[in-house]
Amino acid sequence: MADVFAKNSALSVEEAAKLTPRAEFRVFGKDIIEKVKENMWECKAVLYKARTMPAETYILSKNTNEANIKVRDGLLDIKTKVGETPEGYEIFQPRGKFTFPVKRDELTIILKNLQTEINLNQEEYTLDEFYEIARNHKDLTLVTVEKKRFGFSVNDVICEYAYVWMNGALVETACCESEDYSKMKSAIEALGISELPNTNYLKAAKKVVGF
């Protein structure tokens, strides 16, 4: 079985632009996982696999909740919100991955997505230098995120539930995502999470760390 969770991975900006953006409905809270586990059997979920992810660093900006920017395994990954479905599911387009050190023009693009302007006076920046910029800027903060993810599908819609630690604080999450937006509603309802607020990682992390 192909790794559907890696389907939207792309290294270059050009490759990422060719991908069909996925819509996502995600919820956070307590006692979510038990509810999902009870319902997934009734809706004939197809199990995929469990994954313990390498630690990620999310870069949060007070100026936007529409640029999902994180670093994992030394690569900076950008997804930006490009719209919503009629049901309010958020549509995110991958924008590619950046390797460090990044050139000044590349860092300018990253900061533009964070809706943050900084006077850059170096030709290139290492990962540590980028982190230092974020730590010292009043509109930016870094959050360490660790995830244990359990993947499955419902009616060909990619789903998961996960334990997530944000700066050490544990929260539960579940989501459905797909390039075929029309299938999502039935999967969300079948898992019993449709009445919970749709909350992306950026909003959840800000709430957890009080940013």
Secondary structure, DSSP 4 states (H G I P E B T S, - for coil): ---GGGTT--SSHHHHHTSPPEEEEEEEESSHHHHHHHHHHHTTPEEEEEEEPPPEEEEEETTBSSEEEEEETTEEEEEEEEEE-TT--EEEEEEEEEESSEEHHHHHHHHHHTT------SSEE-HHHHHHHHHH-TTEEEEEEEEEEEEEEETTEEEEEEEEEETTEEEEEEEEEES-GGGHHHHHHHTT-TTSPP--HHHHHHHHHT-
